[in-house]
Amino acid sequence: MKSSLLKRGLIAGTAIIASVGTFGALIPQAGAISPTQITIAGSDTTQNVMRAIAAATTTPGVNYTNVDSYPAADVVIPADDHCAGAVTWRNSLIWGSSTASATLQKAPNGSSAGRASLGVYALGTLYGATNRACLDIARSSSYGADSPVDGAEYYGFALDAVNWATTSQNAPSSLTPTQLAQIYQCTFTDWSQVGGTAGPIQRYLPPSGSGTRDYFLEEVLKSGDSTITKSTTFPTNASCPAVLDLEEHTANTISLANWNKAVFAYSGGVWSYQAANATNPTIDKRGRTGAGTKARMGGFNRSTFALTGTGDNKINNANVVAWNTGDGAWQLNTPGLAFVTGNASDPGGFVVKEQNSKGVSGYVAPLTADNVFPGIRIVYNVVDSRIGTVSADLARAFVGFDNSAGGTKSPLCNGELEGIILSNGFATLPSSGGGDANVAGSTCRKVLA
């Protein structure tokens, strides 16, 4: 069933009715060009779930378009009162000799690219004030206060978890954080050195600009080696080939020659979604013809035995995904997941501790140092207030909330779209009045850059 902002009281005709603060008291009626276009682009981690959310949302006088990171064909967004010319978003892989302009753009591939494109339009200096709202929302799988620099509002709407994955049958079922970091640092170059079967290792990372890349480096790998940052250049030698680029969550582009060697980053949410659609090769990118196996998520062993060689060998030896015997599906292995395969002596689920240390201006996402499991993250939609009152308020009414006591919440932030979030592999956030980030009691979290 479609979620209607009209039903929620956020939209009346083409106007938003809100309490105070974020949405403003009333958005003026739309101008001469209708409908108003709300365009979303950026991270490919959340492109499927946001496409589904856009399709499930109906607002009179508003059209929602979710631009994929690599669209199969040009996506043309008609002009409206806040974007003077129709904009064509083109797949960067077929860009060729095209020249970017106000009306022809590369479809942003990655969180950084999406946020940057949103900021360029919103600033108005390159494409003019009449084109500030040609892009309205940036999908972001990471929090990056550096871009856009002014007016950025991050609305976290779901929980994800990133960890290592592999297509190799030689790889062990789990690694310690230190072992994973040392693989990327060339300390270990063969799977037999970390508890697997003899065979070489080929390292992969998502391309620069990917939010998953930054998060994997700064949260997952750094949990095993504190010197690693998102700008780290990893070593290479005769037995440790150079790190190769791998578009995030697309194991099907790994060569057959490297299939039994590969280690790479993967979103647990995306992996679960792909597993649930295993019969659809356009969605499930965990395998490829001739490979024989599919990419699997690797576990992290943080037990005392793994760390010291003595004691427990089960507790905290977990994976970011787990098979739910209740509904017969792979899902994120969160504490709220019922009927997880396991037993009382080896409990499933990673602990999530929310942080709120930015004061009245915002919220800090879960920090891995305070969680049992590295790699836990919140995924976001980013709104930039500089795109103008009408477009920004419509964008907030779609993906955000008015962060005041009893504040107006979008259906996405009011728990109404929980089923869509779960069916796309992610976990929902609880509704809570968790301090400054959630005075409204929303299922989303708000961060200001």
N, C-alpha and C positions, 0 to 999 in steps of 0.2 A: 504494500500500500504506500502511495506517495505521501511524503510529509509536506504539509502545506503551511507556509508561514502565515497565510491568512487565518488558518485554524489556530495557530499559536498566538495570534494577536500582535505579531510583529509587523505584518503588512496589512494595510487597509487600502484597497485599490492598488495604487503604485506608491503608496506612502508607508513608511514604517512608523508604528506607534511604539514608543519606548518610554521607560520611566524617566531616568535622568542620566547624565554622564555620557557614557560611551556612544550610545546610539543617537543621542540628542532627542529633543522632545518630539520633533516631527520632521520627516524628510519631505521636501517640496514635491509636488506632483512632477512626473516625468515631463520632459520637454517635447519638442516636435517630433523627434525620432524615437520610435518605439519598436521593439522592446529595448530596455537597458541591458547591455551585455555584461555579464560577470564572467571573466576568463580566469582559469586556474592553470598554472604550469609550474614545472620544477622537478623535484625529486621523483625518480621512477619507483622508489620504495612504496610510496603511497598513491601512485597514479591510479591503480585499480580500485582501491577503496574510495577515492575521491570521485572517480567516474561513476561509481555506483551511488554515492551520496548525491551527486549532481542529478542523476537520472531519477532519484527518488524524491526530489524536492520540486514543488510547484509553487511559484510565486507570480501572481498576476503582473504583467508588464515587465517581467525579468526573464532573461534567457541565460542559463548556465552552460558553459562549455569547458570541459576538462581536456587540456592539450597534453597528449602523451609526450614523453621524453623523445621518442623516435616515432613520430606518427607515420602510418603507412602511406598517407597522402597529405597534400597540403591541407591545413585547417584554416578556413577563412572565417574570420569573425566580422560580421557587419559593423558599420559605423553606428554610433549612437551619439547622444548629446555630450558625451564625455570622452569620446575618441573620434576625431574628425574624419578619419579615413578607415575603410575596411582594412584589417590587418591579416596578412597571410603568414601563418606559422609553418615553416618548412623544416623537414628532417635534416639535421646537420650532416648526415652521411651522404645526402644528395645535394648539398648546398652548392657545390661547384664554384663558379665564378660570380655567384650572386652577391649583391652589395646590400648590406643591411640598411634599412630606412625606417621611417615611422610606420610604413605600411607593409614592410617585408622583413621578417625576423626569423632567426634560427630558433626552433623550438628548444627552450632551455633543457639541458640534460644534466640533472643534478641539483642538489639543494642550493649550492653557491650560485650556480647559473640562474636559477629561478629567482632567488632573492636579488641578485644583481640586476636582472632584467626588470623586475618590479621597481627597483630603486631608480634605474635610468629613466623609465617613463615618468615615474612620480616626481622626479626632480624638475622636469619640464625644460631643462636647459638645452637638451639635444634635440628633442622632438616637439617641443613647444607646449605651452600650457593647455592647448585644446586637445592634446593627446596624453594627458597625465594618466587617464584610466583605461588605456588600451590593454593593460594587464592589471588585474585586481587582487589576485591572491597568489602567493608563491607557496608551493608544497615544499616542506623542509623536513628532512629526517634527522636534522641536528639543530641545536641552538647555536646561532652564530651572530653575536652582537655587532660584528664588524660590517655586516651588509644586510639590508640597507641601514645606513647610519642614523638617519633621522626618521622619526615617525613610525618605526617598526613595532608592531604588536604581534607577538607569537602566541598562538592559541593551540596548546597541546591538547590533542583529542583522543589519543590511544596509546597503549603501551606496546613496545616491541622489545626484542632482545637480539643482539648481534653476537655471533660467535664464529669460530672457524668451521669450515665445511671441507669435504674432500670427495673426490671421485675415485680415490685409490683403495683397492682392496688390501693393500699392504699397511695402510694406516691403522693405528690402534683405535679403540672405541672412545678413549678419552686421553687428554693431555693435561698436565698441570699448566697454569699460566706461564710459569718460567720456561717450560719446554716449548710452548708455542712461540714465545718471544725469541728463544734461542734458535728456533728453526729459521725465523726471519733474519736473525743476526748471523746465520751461517755456522753457528756452533754445532748444530745437528744438521746433517745433510742426507741422512738415510733413515727410513722409517724404523729400521731395526734398532736405532739408537734411542728411540723413545717408546719402546714397548711394542712395536709393530713387526712386520715381516720385512726382510731385506728388500730394499728397492729405493731408488733415488727420489728426491723430493723436488718439486718445482713450485716455487712460490708465486702467488698472484695477489694483486691488489686492485681495487676499483680505481678508475682514472682520477686524476686530480680534479678537485671541484665537487667530488661526491661527498655527501654528508656521511654516508656509510663508511667511506674510506677514512675520513677524519675521525669518526667515532671508533672505528676498529683500531686505529693507531693510538689514539689518545686515551681510550678507556680499556679496550681489551688487551692489546699488546703491552700497553704501559703497566697493566696490572702484574705483568711478569718481568718487566724491565723498566724501571722508573726513568731511564734516560730517553725513552722513545717519545717523540712528539710527532705531530702531523707533517712536519718538514724533514723528518729523518730520512737520510739516504742510506739504504741498506747495502752491506758489502756484497761482493761477488768474488768467486774464485773458480778454479777448474772443476771442483766438485759441487759448487753451489752456483748454478746459473742465475743470471740477472732476474729480478722480479719482473713479471710480465703484467701488462694491463689486462683486466677482465671486467667488462661491463657488469655492474653489480647485479647479482641474482640471475645470472645467465650462464650456467655451467655448460649449456649446449654449444657454446662457442670455443670451448677448450679443445685443442687438437687431440686426435686419437693417439698421437705419439706421446702426449703428456697426460693422458687420461688416468693412467695408473700411478701418477706422480703428484698430482695437483693438490695444493692446499690454498684456501681462499676464504674471504669473508662472505657471510650470508646472513640475511635477515631471517630470524626465526618466524616472523609473521608471514613474510613472503613465501618461505619454504613451506609452511603449513598450507597456505592458499594454493600453491602449486601442487602439493600432494593431494589436496582435496579435488583437484582438477586434473588428475593424472592421465585421464583419457583424452585430454585436449592439448595437443602439442603446441598450440599457439599460446597457451598459458603456462603449461608445465615445461620449464626450461632447465630441469635438473638432469636430463639425459640427452643423448644424441644417437643417431643411427650408427650401428656398428660398435657401440661402446659396451653394451651388455649390462652395465650397471648405471645407477643414477646417483647423483650427488646426495650425500647424507650429512646431517649436522653432527659435528663432533662434540663430545662432552668435555666438561672441565672437571678435573679431579682436584678438589681443595681439601681432601681428607687429611687427617693427621698422618696417616700412613704415607701418602704421596709426598707430604712435606718433610717428614722426619724418618721414614722407613719403619716406624713402629706404630702400634695403636690401630685405631679404626681404619678400615679400608672401604667404607661405604658412605658414611655421612658426608654430604656435600659433594658427592661424586655424581654430578647431574648433567642434564642436557637442557638447552633452552626450549626444546620441543618435547612433548610427551604424547603417547597414545591414550586417548580418553576412551576407556572401555564402556563408558555410559552411552556415548553417542557414536562410537566407532569412528573416530576421526583424530587426526594429528592436530594438536593445538599448542599454543604457548604454555609452557610449564609453570604457570603462576600459582600462587598459594590458593587462589579461588577455584582452581581446576579440580573438579570432583572426579572420582573413579579413575585416578591416574594409575597406570600400571606400576606396581611397586609394593612395598610392604612397610610395616610399622617401624622396622629397624633402619629403613633406608627411605625416609620420607621424600616425596617429590615436591617440586615447587621451589622457586627462588623467592627470597624475602625482598620486598620493595619498601624502602624508607624514603618518603618524600621529604625534600629539603625546602625551606622557605627562608632564605637569608638575605634577600635583597630589599627588605623593607617594603614600604608602600608602593614602590615602583614595579615590583614584579616578583618572580618566582624562579628558583633554581631547580632544574630537573634532578632526578635521582642521581646521586653520586655513587660510583661503584665502591669507593672506600667504605661506605656505610651499608653496603648490601652484601649478602652472602654470595651472590653470583655476579661476576663482571659482565658488562655488556648490556645491562638494562637501560632502556632509553624511552623517552616520550617522543612521539612524532607530532609535527606541528603544521598548521597553516599560518602564513604570515600576511598580515594586512598592513598597508602603509597609509597613514592618514593624509599624506600629501596628494593622494589621487583625487581628493575632493570629497566634500561632505556626503553627497548623494551616493557615489560609488563606494566610499569607505563604509558608510552605514549599511548599505546593502550587503557588502562583503562580510561585515561583522554579524549581520542578521543571519547569514548563511553558515558561518564557521565559528562565531565568537559569542560573547556575552557581555552584558553590562555589569561590571564588577562592583556592584553596590548591594547592600542588604536587600534581598528580594528582587534583585536586578533581573531584567529581561534576558532570556537565554534562547539561543537558536536551538532548533530541534537536535542538531548534532551535539550541543552542549547540555541538553536536558534529558539525555538518556533515551530519547525516542528512536534513535538510529542504532541502538546497541546491536541488533541482529545483523545489520550490514557490516559493522565493524568486526564482529566475531566471524562472520562468514567469509571475510577477506583475510583471515588469519591473525588479526591483531587482538589484543585484550582491551577491554574497556576500563576506563578509570572510574573509581567510585565517586559518587556525588558527595561532596563534603564542604564544610565551611572552613577549609584549611588555611586560615590566616589571610594575609593580604592578597595571595594569589587566587583566592576563591571565596571572597566574602559573599558572593552571590549563591553559593551552594551549588556549583555547576559540576558537570561531569568532564569539563575541560579545565585547563590551567592556563593562566595568562602570564606572559613575560614581556616586559618592555626592554627593547635594546638600549 
